[in-house]
Amino acid sequence: MKRVAIIAYEDCWAMSVFLTKDFFQIVSLLEGHNGFQQGYDVRIVTHDGEPVKSAGGSEIVPDGKFTSELFDLVVTPPVVGHRIDNMPVDTTHIVKYLKEHLLSDKTILCLSTAAYFLAASGYADSNTLATHWAFARMLGNQFPNYQFVTHKSYIESQNVYTTGTLEAGIDVLLRIVAEDRDDRFSQLCATYLLVSEPSKLSPILPRYRNHTDERIFSVQDWLDTHYSENLKIAGIAASFNFSERNLKRRFQKAAGISINKYIQEVRVDKAKKLILATTKTIKEVSLAVGYENDSFFSRLFKKHTGISPAKWRNG
C-alpha cells in the first residue's frame, strides 16, 4: 500500500488539502467496486501534530505529525499569496521535511504557490517550476535561480511535480494512479470526478506540456477543445501565425511529439472517457472525436491502448 502525506500548515489553502484527501477517497471506492485491494493510506500531517488554521480561517485537524518515517507521496498545498515573502514559522519544518523525502527519491507534489518550498529547499534537479500566475514574479524575485512558469498543466522532473492550476493537481494525481494501477482505471477515476459531461473533460496528456513555449501552449489549448473538427495543419498554423513547417518543427521541439500524433493522442484520450462514461456506440464515439471511419478509429484506439474500444468498455 502506498503511503500518502498531505501537509497542512498555517495559511495554506484548505480546499487543496481536502480535495486531495477526497480524491483518494474516490479512488478507494472505485478500487473496491472494481475488485482491487485498497492502494493508498492517506494522512493529513502537520509538523507537530497540532491543528492549524487555513488561509480561509478553517481549522484543519491532522491525522498525525512529521516523523522520521517517510511517505511514498508528499502533497503540499498552496500558501496564500501574500505570505510568500513573510512565511509562517511552521513552514521552515516543511522545507526540511521535503528535503528528507527528496534525498530518498520519494514523489513530491507541490501545488501552485507551494513551489516556494521546493525553491527554498534548494531543489536542484530542475530550475523550472510551475506556479500560480499571480505570484510567479514574486517567487522569481525571491528565488532568482529558478524560472517560475504559469500554464494550466504541470512541470515534472523525475518524481517531483509542480502545478499552475487546481486542474493540474488532479492531472498529477491521475497520472500517479495510472502508474500504480493502469490507464483504464485512471480514466475511470477521471470520469467519476466529472463536473461536466465527459466530452468536456481535459485530456490527461500533461507529459506533452512539460515545456515553456507559450505559443505552443496556445496551440495545445486550442487542439484540446477543437479535436472533433476536420483539422488541417496548414490551417492551424495560419490561425496562430506560423508557417506550416515552423509549427511542425516548434511543436515537436516543445512537446516532444509531432502535432499530428498529438491530435491522435487527444482524440483517443477523449474517446477513452466517452467509452467509459456514456452509452454511445463505438461509431458514435468515433464521430464525436473526429473520425468518420469507425474501423480506422478502432485500429488507432487499439494501437494506443493495446485493446479494442469494446474491451476497454467492458474492462
C-alpha positions as CSV (number, residue, x, y, z in Angstrom):
1,M,0.0,0.0,0.0
2,K,1.3,3.4,-0.9
3,R,1.5,5.9,1.9
4,V,0.4,9.5,1.1
5,A,1.1,12.5,3.3
6,I,-0.9,15.8,2.8
7,I,0.9,18.6,4.6
8,A,-1.2,21.1,6.4
9,Y,0.2,24.4,7.8
10,E,-0.8,27.9,8.8
11,D,-2.3,29.9,6.0
12,C,-2.4,27.0,3.5
13,W,-5.5,26.6,1.3
14,A,-7.7,24.0,2.9
15,M,-9.5,23.4,-0.4
16,S,-6.4,21.7,-1.8
17,V,-5.9,19.7,1.4
18,F,-9.4,18.2,1.3
19,L,-9.6,18.0,-2.5
20,T,-6.5,15.7,-2.4
21,K,-8.0,13.7,0.5
22,D,-11.3,13.3,-1.2
23,F,-9.6,12.4,-4.5
24,F,-8.1,9.4,-2.8
25,Q,-11.4,8.5,-1.2
26,I,-13.0,8.3,-4.6
27,V,-10.1,6.2,-5.8
28,S,-10.6,3.9,-2.8
29,L,-14.3,3.5,-3.5
30,L,-13.6,2.7,-7.2
31,E,-10.9,0.2,-6.1
32,G,-13.4,-1.7,-4.0
33,H,-16.0,-1.6,-6.8
34,N,-13.5,-3.0,-9.3
35,G,-12.2,-5.7,-7.1
36,F,-8.9,-4.1,-6.2
37,Q,-7.3,-4.0,-2.7
38,Q,-7.0,-0.6,-1.2
39,G,-3.9,1.0,-2.7
40,Y,-3.4,4.2,-0.6
41,D,-3.1,5.1,3.0
42,V,-3.7,8.9,3.1
43,R,-2.8,11.0,6.1
44,I,-3.0,14.8,6.8
45,V,0.0,15.8,8.8
46,T,1.3,18.9,10.5
47,H,4.9,19.4,11.7
48,D,3.8,18.9,15.4
49,G,0.5,17.1,15.0
50,E,-1.5,20.1,16.2
51,P,-4.4,21.6,14.3
52,V,-3.7,24.6,12.1
53,K,-5.8,27.5,10.7
54,S,-6.1,27.6,7.0
55,A,-6.0,30.7,4.8
56,G,-9.7,30.8,4.8
57,G,-9.9,30.6,8.6
58,S,-11.0,27.0,8.9
59,E,-9.3,24.7,11.3
60,I,-7.5,21.6,9.8
61,V,-7.2,18.7,12.3
62,P,-4.4,16.4,11.2
63,D,-4.1,12.7,11.4
64,G,-0.5,12.9,12.7
65,K,2.8,14.8,12.7
66,F,6.1,14.8,10.9
67,T,8.2,11.8,11.9
68,S,11.4,10.1,10.6
69,E,9.2,7.6,8.8
70,L,8.9,8.7,5.1
71,F,5.9,8.6,2.9
72,D,5.8,7.4,-0.8
73,L,4.0,10.6,-1.9
74,V,4.0,14.0,-0.2
75,V,1.5,16.6,-1.3
76,T,2.0,20.2,-0.3
77,P,-1.0,22.6,-0.7
78,P,-0.6,26.2,-1.8
79,V,0.1,29.0,0.7
80,V,-2.0,32.2,0.5
81,G,0.0,34.5,-1.9
82,H,0.6,37.5,0.5
83,R,2.6,35.2,2.8
84,I,5.2,34.3,0.3
85,D,7.5,37.0,1.4
86,N,6.6,36.6,5.1
87,M,6.1,32.8,5.6
88,P,4.6,31.3,8.8
89,V,7.1,30.0,11.2
90,D,6.0,26.4,10.9
91,T,6.9,26.3,7.2
92,T,10.6,26.0,7.9
93,H,9.8,22.5,9.1
94,I,8.2,21.8,5.7
95,V,11.3,22.7,3.8
96,K,13.3,20.3,6.0
97,Y,10.7,17.6,5.6
98,L,10.6,17.9,1.8
99,K,14.4,17.7,1.7
100,E,14.3,14.4,3.6
101,H,11.9,13.0,1.0
102,L,13.8,14.4,-1.9
103,L,17.0,12.7,-0.7
104,S,15.2,9.4,-0.6
105,D,13.7,9.8,-4.1
106,K,10.1,10.0,-2.9
107,T,7.4,11.5,-5.0
108,I,6.7,15.2,-4.3
109,L,3.7,17.2,-5.5
110,C,3.8,21.0,-4.7
111,L,0.5,22.7,-5.7
112,S,0.7,26.2,-7.1
113,T,2.4,28.6,-4.7
114,A,3.8,25.6,-2.8
115,A,6.6,25.7,-5.4
116,Y,8.0,28.1,-2.8
117,F,9.0,25.1,-0.6
118,L,10.9,23.4,-3.4
119,A,12.8,26.5,-4.2
120,A,13.6,27.1,-0.5
121,S,14.8,23.6,-0.2
122,G,17.5,24.2,-2.9
123,Y,16.0,21.5,-5.1
124,A,18.5,21.1,-7.9
125,D,17.0,18.6,-10.5
126,S,15.2,21.4,-12.4
127,N,15.3,25.2,-12.2
128,T,11.8,25.4,-13.9
129,L,8.8,25.3,-11.5
130,A,5.1,25.8,-12.2
131,T,3.1,28.1,-10.0
132,H,0.1,30.4,-9.8
133,W,0.2,33.1,-12.5
134,A,-0.3,36.0,-10.0
135,F,2.7,35.1,-7.9
136,A,5.3,33.9,-10.4
137,R,7.1,37.3,-10.4
138,M,7.1,37.5,-6.6
139,L,8.6,34.0,-6.4
140,G,11.1,34.8,-9.2
141,N,12.3,37.8,-7.2
142,Q,12.7,35.8,-4.1
143,F,14.4,32.8,-5.9
144,P,16.3,34.3,-8.9
145,N,17.9,30.9,-9.7
146,Y,14.6,29.4,-10.6
147,Q,12.2,30.1,-13.5
148,F,8.6,30.1,-12.4
149,V,6.2,29.4,-15.3
150,T,2.4,29.8,-15.4
151,H,0.3,27.4,-17.5
152,K,-2.6,25.1,-16.8
153,S,-0.6,21.9,-16.8
154,Y,2.2,20.7,-14.6
155,I,6.0,20.6,-14.7
156,E,7.6,17.3,-13.9
157,S,11.2,16.4,-13.2
158,Q,11.9,12.8,-12.2
159,N,9.4,12.3,-9.4
160,V,8.8,15.9,-8.5
161,Y,5.8,17.8,-9.7
162,T,4.7,21.5,-9.6
163,T,1.4,22.8,-10.8
164,G,0.0,26.1,-12.1
165,T,-3.7,25.3,-11.6
166,L,-6.1,23.3,-9.5
167,E,-6.9,21.1,-12.5
168,A,-3.2,20.3,-13.0
169,G,-3.0,18.9,-9.5
170,I,-5.8,16.5,-10.3
171,D,-3.9,15.6,-13.5
172,V,-0.8,14.7,-11.5
173,L,-2.8,12.5,-9.1
174,L,-4.5,10.8,-12.0
175,R,-1.1,10.1,-13.6
176,I,0.2,8.6,-10.3
177,V,-2.9,6.4,-10.2
178,A,-2.3,5.3,-13.8
179,E,1.3,4.4,-12.9
180,D,0.2,2.4,-9.8
181,R,-2.9,0.7,-11.4
182,D,-3.3,1.3,-15.2
183,D,-4.5,3.8,-17.6
184,R,-8.1,2.5,-17.8
185,F,-8.6,2.7,-14.0
186,S,-7.1,6.3,-14.0
187,Q,-9.5,7.2,-16.8
188,L,-12.4,5.7,-14.8
189,C,-11.4,7.9,-11.9
190,A,-11.4,10.9,-14.1
191,T,-14.9,10.2,-15.3
192,Y,-16.1,9.9,-11.7
193,L,-14.6,13.3,-10.9
194,L,-16.8,14.9,-13.5
195,V,-18.0,18.5,-13.1
196,S,-19.4,18.4,-16.7
197,E,-20.2,15.9,-19.3
198,P,-17.4,13.6,-20.4
199,S,-16.6,15.2,-23.8
200,K,-15.7,18.4,-21.9
201,L,-13.0,16.7,-19.8
202,S,-9.5,17.8,-20.5
203,P,-7.2,15.1,-21.9
204,I,-4.8,13.6,-19.4
205,L,-1.8,14.5,-21.6
206,P,0.3,16.8,-19.5
207,R,3.5,14.9,-20.3
208,Y,3.4,16.9,-23.6
209,R,3.2,20.2,-21.8
210,N,6.4,19.9,-19.8
211,H,7.9,22.9,-21.6
212,T,7.8,26.7,-21.5
213,D,6.8,27.7,-25.1
214,E,3.7,29.8,-24.5
215,R,2.7,29.9,-28.2
216,I,2.7,26.1,-28.4
217,F,0.7,26.0,-25.2
218,S,-1.9,28.1,-27.0
219,V,-2.0,25.7,-29.9
220,Q,-2.3,22.8,-27.5
221,D,-5.2,24.5,-25.6
222,W,-7.0,25.0,-28.9
223,L,-6.5,21.5,-30.1
224,D,-7.8,20.1,-26.8
225,T,-11.1,21.7,-27.5
226,H,-11.4,21.5,-31.3
227,Y,-10.2,17.9,-31.6
228,S,-13.5,16.8,-33.3
229,E,-13.1,19.2,-36.2
230,N,-11.6,18.4,-39.6
231,L,-8.2,19.6,-38.7
232,K,-5.6,20.7,-41.2
233,I,-2.1,21.6,-40.1
234,A,-1.8,24.4,-42.6
235,G,-5.0,26.0,-41.3
236,I,-3.9,25.6,-37.7
237,A,-0.5,27.2,-38.5
238,A,-2.2,30.1,-40.2
239,S,-4.5,30.7,-37.3
240,F,-1.5,31.0,-34.9
241,N,0.7,33.0,-37.3
242,F,3.1,30.1,-38.0
243,S,4.2,28.7,-41.3
244,E,3.2,25.1,-41.5
245,R,6.9,24.0,-41.4
246,N,7.7,26.2,-38.5
247,L,4.7,25.0,-36.5
248,K,5.6,21.4,-37.0
249,R,9.2,22.0,-36.0
250,R,8.4,24.1,-33.0
251,F,5.6,21.8,-31.8
252,Q,7.9,18.8,-32.0
253,K,10.7,20.6,-30.1
254,A,8.5,21.9,-27.3
255,A,6.1,19.0,-26.8
256,G,8.4,16.1,-27.8
257,I,5.7,14.7,-30.2
258,S,4.6,15.7,-33.7
259,I,1.5,17.8,-33.9
260,N,-0.3,15.0,-35.9
261,K,0.4,12.4,-33.3
262,Y,-0.6,14.9,-30.6
263,I,-4.0,15.3,-32.3
264,Q,-4.4,11.5,-32.3
265,E,-3.5,11.3,-28.6
266,V,-6.1,13.9,-27.7
267,R,-8.8,12.2,-29.7
268,V,-8.0,8.7,-28.3
269,D,-7.9,10.2,-24.7
270,K,-11.3,11.8,-25.3
271,A,-12.6,8.5,-26.6
272,K,-11.5,6.6,-23.6
273,K,-13.7,8.8,-21.4
274,L,-16.7,8.7,-23.7
275,I,-16.5,4.9,-23.9
276,L,-16.3,4.5,-20.1
277,A,-18.8,7.2,-19.1
278,T,-21.5,7.1,-21.8
279,T,-23.6,4.6,-23.7
280,K,-22.6,6.0,-27.1
281,T,-21.8,3.3,-29.7
282,I,-18.3,2.9,-30.9
283,K,-19.3,4.6,-34.2
284,E,-20.8,7.5,-32.3
285,V,-17.7,7.9,-30.2
286,S,-15.6,7.8,-33.4
287,L,-17.6,10.6,-34.9
288,A,-17.5,12.6,-31.6
289,V,-13.7,12.6,-31.6
290,G,-13.3,13.5,-35.2
291,Y,-13.1,10.2,-37.1
292,E,-15.8,9.4,-39.7
293,N,-14.3,5.9,-40.3
294,D,-15.0,3.9,-37.2
295,S,-12.9,1.0,-38.4
296,F,-9.9,3.3,-38.7
297,F,-10.7,4.7,-35.2
298,S,-10.9,1.2,-33.7
299,R,-7.5,0.3,-35.2
300,L,-6.0,3.6,-33.9
301,F,-7.5,3.1,-30.5
302,K,-6.1,-0.4,-30.2
303,K,-2.7,0.8,-31.4
304,H,-2.7,3.3,-28.5
305,T,-4.2,1.2,-25.7
306,G,-3.4,-2.4,-26.7
307,I,-7.1,-3.4,-26.6
308,S,-10.2,-2.7,-28.7
309,P,-12.8,0.0,-27.8
310,A,-15.2,-2.7,-26.8
311,K,-12.8,-4.4,-24.5
312,W,-11.9,-1.0,-23.0
313,R,-15.6,-0.5,-22.2
314,N,-16.1,-3.9,-20.7
315,G,-12.8,-3.9,-18.7
